[in-house]
Every structure is written in C-alpha cells, then in structure tokens.
C-alpha cells in the first residue's frame, strides 16, 4: 500500500502544476433531458426503489450530461445494483446495447444481465486493465468507482497509478472516435491525490483530469449538479453523516474524432 500512497502525493503535486488544465472546457449548465431520457425514467419496468432515488441522484441531469441517445452502445463500469444501467438500457432502446462491466460476476450482476425487462443489457467480466469490448462504444460511464480502481483488492491488478493508467488507456481504445467517457466521483481534499481511495473513498478532481489527458482524452465539460460545498471531505463517504450527500464532481471527456 505504501507505493500507491507515495504515488498519490506525486500525482497531487503534478495536479497543482496543471491547475489550469481544461481551462477552455465549460462548466455545463444543467442540460434539459431529451424525450428519450424522460421516457426512460418513467418506464414502468424500472424498479420502484430506483425511481424513488431519482431526485437525490439527479438522474435526469446526469443522464442528459452523458449524451447517451437511442441506438448507442454504452458501457457502465462497475454497475453495482444497476441503477444507471437500467436507465441507459431504456434510453438506448432495442437498437442499442448496455454492457455492465465487472471484474467478476456476482449474484447481483448476473441477475441484472438476465432481467427480461432489460434484454439489451449484457454483463461482461474481465480484468479492468484489459477491458476490450467486442465493438467500439459511444459512451462509457463510471460513477463513484474511479477511486476504487487504485485498490488492489477489487481495482486494477496490483493497484496503483500505473495499473489505473493502463485501464484509462483501455477505456480510450474502447471508444469510437468522438466517443465520450463520463466520470463521477467523490471529491477529495487538496493535496490528497488518490491516497484516500480506501480510507475515505475519495479522489482529487485535478488528478482525474490529468490522468485522462495523459490517456489522450480532451476534457469537454463539467457539471456542478452533484456539488455539495457543505461536505468537509473528511469523512468516509459511507459515514451516516455524509452518505448520499457527498461533494461529487461530474466530468465529460471526449476521444478526439481523428
């Protein structure tokens, strides 16, 4: 664990030097959800428990920010309970596909891939750093999991910055030219880099931006829809005092069209 933490502080130092990175990108105004997004959120096949969380998760704003549209091929990195996987499934429709990417198949992900109400969802299990879908993708979505990639227990093999960089490059290669990568994560305090990936489950936003630039992405837009300035960023994101209310950044990166 010492090596990743040491690397974290080096990354944080680099982040300070690139504080101006992405200055030309826009802080996106909350986009209006498309008719496809509105219909997806209202779809009767979505579990009632999911719909009850739509307000807190800013589902319409997040889905609109991703630019997922009918017919797209989308990957949801570590889909968890499948909340956004199901939303994307209904947005892309029968001509699209959603891949729930996991490191190993669990009971929950297996059930998600077998749900007859979401037949365009497929579960794919593979090491993160060798992610290689059979077809190039339009959108890759990573919500609240980027920091976990540094964890050798369930992130990239061996953990650390080098393995995550390999994953970032695999993500870049998996997208079509012009495709987008969305990252949402719990914001960490300045100077912590990714060193609190396991203790607090947080990461610094500038570190993520630099890593994406290193992978070849262009930083396109960010949204403050999930921002919470009242979060002191000192508690574990699962702590009852802040769970569901953390300060989160939402970033959109684009693979150059050529």
Secondary structure by P-SEA (a helix, b strand, c coil): caaaaaaaaaaaaaaaaaccccccccccccccccaaaaaaaacccccaaaaaaccccaaaaaaaaaccccbbbbbbccccccaaaaaaaaaacccbbbbbccccccaaaaaaaaccccccbbbbbcccccccccccccbbbbccccccccccccccccccaaaaaaaaaaaaaaccccbbbbbbbbbbcccccccccccccbbbaaaaaaaaaaacccccccccccccccccccccccccccccccbbbbbbbbcccc
